[in-house]
Amino acid sequence: MKTSILVISVTSMIALLGLGVQPSLADLEQGYSHAYSSEHGCCEEMMGHHAHPADHLRHLLQHQKEIGLTEEQVKKLKAIELDFDRAQIKSDAEIHVAERELLALVEEEKTELSAIEAKVKQSEMLEVGLRMLAFKARHEALGVLTPEQREKGKAAHEKRMHEMMSGQHSGAPSGGY
């Protein structure tokens, strides 16, 4: 009787976790990026709770002349982007390992639900850490700009959004203001 209850509990947990775990393992070549993409490749910050500062930084760098960035600002933004990329790669790997460990726990018949719960919480805290890295990078990038440059960047972003919404833009996706 206890065994059947445990099997039902674990099966239920697998079903519930399956929805959350699958995206993290779906496409390893793209990394743990299911939360960082949208159909059109832009405006993740407006469309969802996950932001991708690399898109924001790329946007600023792609429009550096239009925004009026100095050589020093470009260097700082590239350094911020590189620091974020390093941290993101490390964080993505930690999340992936935690998700794999969770799957192993769920597949093990004798695993206590408290162990599964602890692993879920660990994985989610790693995800929170990754989101905070994104917010920190965006905050640092905006700190490099003058108020006038922020306005120009916002205007460039709004122009791009208008083009994308009207189907006029065919360039590579960037995003994030």
C-alpha positions as CSV (number, residue, x, y, z in Angstrom):
1,M,0.0,0.0,0.0
2,K,2.8,2.4,0.9
3,T,4.6,1.5,-2.3
4,S,1.6,2.3,-4.4
5,I,1.1,5.6,-2.7
6,L,4.7,6.5,-3.3
7,V,4.5,5.5,-6.9
8,I,1.4,7.6,-7.4
9,S,3.1,10.5,-5.6
10,V,6.2,10.3,-7.7
11,T,4.2,9.9,-10.9
12,S,2.2,13.0,-10.0
13,M,5.4,14.9,-9.2
14,I,6.9,13.8,-12.5
15,A,3.8,15.0,-14.4
16,L,3.9,18.3,-12.5
17,L,7.6,18.8,-12.9
18,G,7.7,17.6,-16.5
19,L,6.2,20.8,-17.6
20,G,8.8,22.9,-15.9
21,V,11.8,20.6,-16.5
22,Q,11.3,19.9,-20.2
23,P,12.1,23.4,-21.5
24,S,15.4,23.3,-19.7
25,L,16.5,20.2,-21.5
26,A,14.7,20.7,-24.8
27,D,17.5,22.3,-26.8
28,L,20.9,22.1,-25.3
29,E,22.5,23.9,-28.2
30,Q,20.6,27.1,-27.3
31,G,21.3,26.7,-23.6
32,Y,18.8,27.3,-20.9
33,S,17.2,30.2,-22.8
34,H,13.5,29.3,-23.0
35,A,12.7,32.3,-20.9
36,Y,14.9,34.7,-23.0
37,S,13.3,34.4,-26.4
38,S,10.2,35.6,-28.0
39,E,8.7,35.0,-31.4
40,H,10.0,38.3,-32.7
41,G,13.2,38.4,-30.7
42,C,12.4,41.7,-29.0
43,C,10.9,43.3,-26.0
44,E,11.2,40.4,-23.6
45,E,11.1,42.9,-20.8
46,M,7.7,44.2,-21.8
47,M,6.3,40.8,-22.9
48,G,7.5,38.7,-20.0
49,H,9.3,38.7,-16.7
50,H,12.6,37.6,-18.1
51,A,14.9,40.2,-19.6
52,H,17.9,39.5,-21.7
53,P,20.4,42.2,-21.1
54,A,22.7,41.0,-23.9
55,D,19.9,42.0,-26.3
56,H,19.7,45.4,-24.6
57,L,23.5,45.8,-24.8
58,R,23.5,44.7,-28.4
59,H,20.8,47.3,-29.1
60,L,22.8,50.0,-27.6
61,L,26.0,48.9,-29.4
62,Q,24.1,48.6,-32.8
63,H,22.8,52.1,-32.4
64,Q,26.0,53.6,-30.9
65,K,26.3,56.4,-33.5
66,E,22.6,57.2,-33.4
67,I,22.7,57.3,-29.6
68,G,26.0,59.2,-29.6
69,L,28.1,56.8,-27.5
70,T,31.7,57.7,-27.0
71,E,34.5,55.2,-27.5
72,E,34.9,54.9,-23.7
73,Q,31.2,54.1,-23.3
74,V,31.4,51.5,-26.0
75,K,34.3,49.8,-24.2
76,K,32.4,49.9,-20.9
77,L,29.2,48.4,-22.5
78,K,31.3,45.7,-24.2
79,A,32.9,44.9,-20.8
80,I,29.5,44.7,-19.2
81,E,28.3,42.4,-21.9
82,L,31.3,40.1,-21.6
83,D,30.9,39.9,-17.8
84,F,27.3,39.1,-18.2
85,D,28.0,36.4,-20.8
86,R,30.5,34.8,-18.5
87,A,28.1,34.8,-15.5
88,Q,25.2,33.6,-17.7
89,I,27.2,30.6,-19.0
90,K,28.2,29.6,-15.5
91,S,24.6,30.1,-14.2
92,D,23.1,28.2,-17.1
93,A,25.4,25.3,-16.4
94,E,24.5,25.2,-12.7
95,I,20.8,25.3,-13.6
96,H,21.2,22.5,-16.1
97,V,23.0,20.4,-13.6
98,A,20.4,21.0,-10.9
99,E,17.6,20.1,-13.4
100,R,19.4,16.9,-14.3
101,E,19.9,16.0,-10.6
102,L,16.2,16.7,-10.1
103,L,15.3,14.3,-12.9
104,A,17.5,11.7,-11.3
105,L,15.8,12.2,-7.9
106,V,12.3,11.9,-9.5
107,E,13.2,8.7,-11.3
108,E,14.5,7.1,-8.1
109,E,11.7,5.2,-6.4
110,K,13.0,5.6,-2.9
111,T,13.5,9.4,-3.1
112,E,11.6,11.3,-0.4
113,L,9.4,14.2,-1.5
114,S,11.3,16.5,0.8
115,A,14.5,15.8,-1.3
116,I,12.7,16.5,-4.5
117,E,11.2,19.7,-3.0
118,A,14.7,20.8,-1.9
119,K,16.1,20.3,-5.4
120,V,13.2,22.2,-7.0
121,K,13.9,25.1,-4.6
122,Q,17.6,25.0,-5.4
123,S,16.9,25.1,-9.1
124,E,14.5,27.9,-8.8
125,M,16.9,29.9,-6.7
126,L,19.5,29.5,-9.4
127,E,17.0,30.8,-11.9
128,V,16.4,33.8,-9.6
129,G,20.1,34.4,-9.5
130,L,20.2,34.4,-13.3
131,R,17.4,36.9,-13.5
132,M,19.2,39.1,-11.1
133,L,22.3,38.9,-13.2
134,A,20.3,40.2,-16.1
135,F,18.8,43.1,-14.1
136,K,22.2,44.0,-12.8
137,A,23.8,44.1,-16.3
138,R,20.9,46.2,-17.6
139,H,21.2,48.6,-14.7
140,E,25.0,48.9,-15.2
141,A,24.5,49.5,-18.9
142,L,22.0,52.3,-18.3
143,G,24.4,53.8,-15.8
144,V,27.0,54.3,-18.5
145,L,24.6,56.4,-20.6
146,T,23.8,60.1,-20.1
147,P,20.1,61.0,-19.8
148,E,20.1,62.3,-23.4
149,Q,21.6,59.0,-24.6
150,R,18.9,57.1,-22.7
151,E,16.3,59.1,-24.5
152,K,17.9,58.5,-27.9
153,G,18.2,54.8,-27.1
154,K,14.6,54.7,-26.2
155,A,13.6,56.5,-29.4
156,A,15.7,54.1,-31.5
157,H,14.0,51.2,-29.7
158,E,10.5,52.6,-30.2
159,K,11.3,53.1,-33.9
160,R,12.4,49.5,-34.2
161,M,9.3,48.3,-32.4
162,H,7.1,50.3,-34.8
163,E,9.0,48.8,-37.8
164,M,8.6,45.3,-36.4
165,M,4.9,45.7,-35.6
166,S,4.3,47.0,-39.1
167,G,6.4,44.3,-40.7
168,Q,8.9,46.7,-42.2
169,H,12.1,45.5,-40.5
170,S,14.0,42.5,-41.7
171,G,17.2,42.8,-39.7
172,A,18.6,40.6,-37.0
173,P,16.6,40.6,-33.8
174,S,17.7,42.8,-30.9
175,G,15.7,43.9,-28.1
176,G,15.2,45.2,-24.8
177,Y,14.5,48.6,-23.5
